[in-house]
Amino acid sequence: MNSPLQHARFDAQTGLSFLVSQAAALEAEIYRIQYADILYPSLIPVDTTAPEWIQVVEYVSADTVGRAQWFNGQAQDVPRADIVCDRLRVTVSMAAIGYGYDLAELEHARQYGIDLGPEKAEAARRAYEEFVDDIVLRGDAARGFSGLLSHPAVTAGTVANGASGNPDWAHKTVDEIIDDVNAALTGIQTASLRVEMADTVLLPVDRWLKLSQTRIPATSETALSFLARTNIYTLTTGLPLTVRGIPGLESAGASGVGRMIVYRRAPDVMKLHIPMPLQFLAPWQSGPMRFEVPGIFRLGGVDIRKPGAIRYLDGV
């Protein structure tokens, strides 16, 4: 006859085996979930190609210098083009999130033939996505990570005053607001000698809403749709300009003012390194009646590779 201790041990072992058999199906299901309110995948290119356990990602950032000039055939000083290179490093750190069950939950599901629900695994996956989203937007000073909303590598300017004498879009006309956006776009072109063209504009949510809700007089068009047609990027390339409202920009500028971000969204301009996306390890028994499924992931901060292709404009 089995003792109570042997029976408890049998139940624990059975519960762990049941969790192992269920975990794979749960993970396959939650990895397919897409969260519409998680912003980072659409804001910045994500690179998962580095080895999972790498400590530092190193790369060379190159920029071209020099321009052609008129030349006298008798001269010897031919203008030269050259490449200026900087070796840069991105530190990679590890974070964790997991989920767990107690023995009663596992035994109830096993004995009644019930599959474990995905809610706990989904909560862990959601926590991972929110963590990465926050790192991308705001960074983590303790880890030395800077976020997209306030990165020291990016030049910050201010928008011009409107006719009211105030730069704030709350006091500007639609024409003045569109002038601000086009000035930001052309500013990147001018500073880069027309090498760079920004294709993305990020705005404080309330400013974006103002554009989307303000009607152009005597038309059915909104200020946002008008901007989509008449911005310098679209007129030059024929391609759509991405304009989005992003939480946190309402106070991201100097002295807590609103900030507009314009940039070219491309991996040669900026990246987020996630050498190890969220992966769940083998379930284990963490206590007499407790079973855990640990999850780990490894990532770096926002990596600005071409500061000349991104700019902040404060005061909106």
C-alpha positions in Angstrom: 0.0 0.0 0.0 1.4 3.4 -1.0 2.0 5.9 1.8 0.5 9.4 1.6 4.0 10.8 0.9 4.4 8.4 -2.1 1.0 9.3 -3.4 1.8 13.0 -3.1 5.1 12.4 -5.0 3.2 10.5 -7.7 0.7 13.3 -8.1 3.5 15.9 -8.4 5.4 13.9 -11.0 2.2 13.3 -12.9 1.3 17.0 -12.7 4.7 18.0 -14.1 4.4 15.5 -16.9 1.0 16.8 -17.8 2.3 20.4 -17.8 5.2 19.5 -20.1 2.8 17.8 -22.5 0.5 20.9 -22.5 3.1 23.6 -22.6 4.2 23.0 -26.2 0.7 23.5 -27.6 0.1 26.6 -25.4 3.3 28.2 -26.7 2.6 27.5 -30.3 -0.8 29.2 -29.9 0.4 32.3 -28.1 3.3 33.0 -30.5 0.7 33.5 -33.3 -1.0 36.3 -31.4 -0.6 39.9 -32.8 -1.2 42.8 -30.5 -2.6 45.8 -32.3 -1.6 48.3 -29.5 2.0 47.1 -29.3 3.8 49.8 -31.4 7.5 48.9 -31.7 7.3 46.4 -34.6 5.8 49.1 -36.9 8.0 51.9 -35.6 11.5 50.4 -35.8 13.1 47.5 -37.8 13.7 44.5 -35.5 16.9 42.4 -36.0 16.9 38.9 -34.5 19.9 37.6 -36.5 22.6 37.9 -33.9 23.6 34.8 -31.8 21.2 34.3 -28.9 23.8 34.6 -26.2 25.9 37.4 -27.6 26.8 40.1 -25.1 27.6 43.0 -27.5 26.6 43.7 -31.1 29.3 45.6 -32.9 29.0 47.2 -36.2 30.6 49.9 -38.4 28.6 53.0 -39.2 29.8 54.6 -42.4 29.0 58.0 -44.0 30.2 59.4 -47.2 31.9 62.8 -47.5 33.1 64.9 -50.4 31.4 66.4 -53.5 32.2 66.9 -57.1 33.6 70.3 -58.1 34.5 72.1 -61.3 38.0 71.1 -62.3 40.8 72.7 -64.4 42.6 70.2 -66.6 46.0 71.7 -65.5 45.3 71.2 -61.8 46.4 68.2 -59.7 44.1 68.5 -56.7 41.2 66.3 -57.8 38.3 66.5 -55.3 37.9 63.2 -53.5 35.0 61.3 -52.1 35.7 59.3 -48.9 34.1 57.3 -46.2 34.0 58.2 -42.5 33.6 55.1 -40.3 32.8 54.7 -36.6 32.8 51.4 -34.8 29.8 51.3 -32.5 28.6 48.8 -29.9 25.1 47.8 -28.6 25.0 46.0 -25.3 22.5 43.1 -25.0 20.8 42.2 -21.7 18.5 39.4 -20.5 15.1 39.7 -19.0 12.5 37.1 -18.0 8.8 36.5 -17.6 7.0 33.2 -16.9 3.9 31.6 -15.7 2.9 28.8 -13.4 0.3 26.5 -11.9 -0.3 24.8 -8.6 -0.8 21.0 -8.3 -4.6 21.4 -7.8 -5.0 23.2 -11.1 -2.9 20.6 -13.0 -4.6 17.6 -11.4 -8.1 18.9 -12.0 -7.3 19.5 -15.7 -5.6 16.1 -16.1 -8.2 14.0 -14.3 -11.2 15.6 -16.2 -9.4 15.6 -19.5 -9.4 19.4 -19.8 -6.7 21.2 -21.8 -4.9 24.0 -19.9 -6.2 27.3 -21.0 -3.9 29.7 -22.8 -4.6 32.7 -20.5 -1.5 32.4 -18.3 0.9 31.9 -21.3 -0.9 34.7 -23.1 -0.3 37.0 -20.1 3.4 36.2 -20.1 3.6 36.9 -23.9 1.7 40.1 -23.4 4.1 41.2 -20.6 7.0 40.5 -22.9 5.6 42.6 -25.7 4.8 45.5 -23.3 8.3 45.4 -21.8 9.9 45.6 -25.3 7.5 48.3 -26.3 8.5 50.4 -23.3 12.2 49.9 -23.9 11.8 51.0 -27.5 9.8 54.1 -26.7 11.4 55.2 -23.4 14.5 53.2 -22.9 15.9 52.2 -19.5 18.5 54.5 -17.9 19.6 51.9 -15.5 20.6 49.6 -18.4 22.0 52.5 -20.5 19.3 52.0 -23.1 17.9 55.1 -24.8 14.4 55.1 -26.3 13.1 56.4 -29.6 11.2 59.3 -27.9 14.4 60.8 -26.4 17.6 59.5 -27.8 20.9 61.5 -27.3 22.1 60.7 -30.8 19.2 62.7 -32.4 19.4 66.4 -33.0 16.5 68.3 -31.5 15.1 71.6 -32.9 12.0 73.7 -32.3 9.1 74.5 -34.6 8.6 78.0 -35.7 6.1 80.4 -34.0 2.8 80.8 -35.8 1.0 84.1 -36.6 -0.2 84.0 -33.0 3.4 84.1 -31.8 3.1 80.6 -30.3 4.7 77.4 -31.7 2.1 75.2 -30.1 -0.2 73.6 -32.7 -3.2 74.4 -30.5 -2.7 78.0 -31.6 -1.8 77.3 -35.2 -3.8 77.1 -38.4 -3.8 74.0 -40.6 -1.5 75.7 -43.1 1.0 76.5 -40.4 0.9 72.9 -39.1 1.5 71.5 -42.5 4.4 74.0 -43.0 5.9 72.7 -39.7 5.7 69.1 -41.0 7.2 70.0 -44.4 9.9 72.0 -42.7 10.9 69.0 -40.6 11.0 66.8 -43.7 13.0 69.2 -45.8 15.3 69.9 -42.9 16.6 66.3 -43.0 17.0 66.5 -46.8 18.9 69.8 -46.6 21.2 68.7 -43.7 22.1 65.5 -45.5 22.7 67.2 -48.9 19.5 65.5 -50.2 20.8 62.0 -49.3 18.1 61.3 -46.7 14.4 61.6 -47.0 12.2 60.9 -44.0 9.1 58.8 -44.6 7.6 58.7 -41.1 6.2 61.3 -38.8 5.3 60.6 -35.2 3.1 63.1 -33.3 1.6 63.4 -29.8 -1.7 61.6 -29.9 -3.8 64.8 -29.2 -2.0 66.6 -32.1 -2.6 63.7 -34.4 -6.3 63.6 -33.4 -6.5 67.3 -34.2 -5.3 66.7 -37.7 -7.6 63.8 -38.2 -10.7 65.7 -36.9 -10.1 69.2 -38.4 -12.0 69.7 -41.6 -10.6 71.8 -44.4 -13.1 74.7 -45.0 -15.5 74.2 -47.9 -14.3 70.6 -48.4 -15.0 67.1 -46.9 -11.2 66.6 -46.4 -9.5 66.5 -43.1 -6.2 68.2 -42.3 -4.6 64.8 -42.0 -5.8 63.6 -45.5 -4.7 67.0 -46.9 -1.2 66.5 -45.3 -1.1 63.0 -46.8 -1.5 64.5 -50.3 0.6 67.6 -50.0 3.6 66.7 -48.0 7.0 67.1 -49.6 7.9 63.4 -49.3 4.8 62.2 -51.2 5.1 65.0 -53.8 8.7 64.1 -54.4 8.5 60.3 -54.4 4.9 59.4 -55.0 4.9 57.2 -51.9 2.7 57.6 -48.9 4.0 59.4 -45.8 3.3 57.5 -42.5 1.8 59.8 -39.9 1.0 58.3 -36.5 0.0 59.4 -33.0 2.3 58.0 -30.3 1.6 58.1 -26.5 4.4 59.9 -24.6 5.3 62.5 -27.2 3.0 65.0 -25.6 5.7 65.8 -23.0 8.9 64.3 -24.6 10.3 67.6 -25.7 12.6 69.9 -23.8 10.9 71.4 -20.7 8.0 68.9 -21.2 6.6 70.3 -24.4 5.2 68.2 -27.3 7.6 66.6 -29.7 7.4 65.6 -33.3 9.7 62.9 -34.7 10.5 62.6 -38.4 12.7 59.8 -39.7 13.4 57.3 -42.4 12.2 53.9 -41.2 14.9 51.5 -42.5 17.4 49.1 -40.8 20.4 51.2 -42.0 19.0 54.1 -40.0 17.8 52.4 -36.8 17.4 48.9 -35.3 16.2 47.1 -32.3 18.4 44.0 -31.6 16.5 41.1 -30.1 19.0 38.2 -30.4 16.7 36.0 -28.4 12.9 36.7 -28.6 10.8 35.3 -25.8 11.3 31.6 -25.4 9.9 29.4 -22.7 12.1 26.9 -21.0 11.2 23.4 -19.8 8.6 23.4 -16.9 10.0 22.6 -13.5 8.7 22.0 -10.0 9.6 25.1 -8.0 7.9 24.0 -4.7 6.0 21.1 -3.1 2.9 22.0 -5.1 4.0 24.7 -7.5 5.1 24.3 -11.1 6.7 27.0 -13.2 7.3 27.7 -16.9 10.1 30.2 -17.1 10.5 32.5 -20.1 13.6 34.4 -21.1 14.5 36.9 -23.8 17.6 39.1 -24.6 17.6 42.5 -26.3 19.5 45.7 -26.7 18.3 49.3 -26.8 17.3 51.4 -29.8 20.3 51.6 -32.1 20.5 54.9 -34.1 22.8 54.2 -37.0 22.3 57.3 -39.0 21.5 60.2 -36.8 21.1 62.4 -39.9 18.0 60.5 -41.0 16.0 61.3 -37.8 15.2 64.6 -36.1 13.2 65.9 -33.2 11.1 69.1 -33.4 9.8 70.4 -30.1 7.0 72.8 -29.3 4.2 71.2 -31.3 
